[in-house]
Amino acid sequence: MHRSRTPVIKPILEAANVTVVVAVFNALAEVQACIESVLTHTSRPYRLLLIDDHSTDPEVVPALEEYAIANPHIDLILNPANRGYTAVINQGPGVRRAMSYC
């Protein structure tokens, strides 16, 4: 797994008024569908914060990293251990102000 890598966190876009927080634990196909759905809604400035909760599927982290590198609206946090859904969602407000949750 890629846990030793530095998370992909980009400078905050001051114009971003909506941040969508996505808690990720495996389920790559569903996560990709969620990401693609958010990316199609570009009518207002937004950020997409992906928080991986130490997925065990080896394909998840590389896929999330690709999205984060390719899109300036996406931030990625890789948790070093599984914290559970509630802890991950509660992690989001510490990173961004205005939140929506998936």
NORQUIWO-V24113 format. One record per residue. N is the residue number from 1. PSI is psi in whole degrees, 0 to 359 (* if undefined). D_CENTER is the distance of its C-alpha to the mean C-alpha in whole Angstrom. Layout:
N_PSI_D_CENTER / N_PSI_D_CENTER
//
This chain:
1_165_17 / 2_37_15 / 3_340_15 / 4_351_17 / 5_150_15 / 6_135_14 / 7_149_10 / 8_98_10 / 9_120_10 / 10_162_12 / 11_144_15 / 12_130_14 / 13_115_15 / 14_330_18 / 15_346_19 / 16_119_15 / 17_358_16 / 18_132_14 / 19_126_10 / 20_123_8 / 21_126_6 / 22_116_5 / 23_127_7 / 24_128_7 / 25_100_11 / 26_217_13 / 27_51_14 / 28_316_12 / 29_317_15 / 30_320_13 / 31_317_9 / 32_320_11 / 33_319_13 / 34_312_10 / 35_312_9 / 36_323_12 / 37_314_13 / 38_319_11 / 39_336_12 / 40_345_16 / 41_91_16 / 42_23_17 / 43_343_20 / 44_158_18 / 45_138_16 / 46_165_12 / 47_148_9 / 48_114_6 / 49_111_3 / 50_124_1 / 51_106_4 / 52_126_7 / 53_52_10 / 54_55_13 / 55_144_13 / 56_346_16 / 57_119_16 / 58_349_17 / 59_344_15 / 60_304_12 / 61_313_11 / 62_323_13 / 63_317_11 / 64_320_8 / 65_320_10 / 66_315_12 / 67_314_9 / 68_323_8 / 69_322_12 / 70_338_13 / 71_121_12 / 72_348_12 / 73_353_10 / 74_129_7 / 75_151_6 / 76_130_5 / 77_131_6 / 78_109_9 / 79_136_11 / 80_347_15 / 81_157_16 / 82_125_15 / 83_344_15 / 84_155_15 / 85_310_13 / 86_317_15 / 87_321_14 / 88_314_10 / 89_321_11 / 90_341_13 / 91_328_11 / 92_309_9 / 93_336_13 / 94_343_14 / 95_324_11 / 96_161_12 / 97_297_15 / 98_125_15 / 99_146_12 / 100_154_12 / 101_141_11 / 102_*_10
//
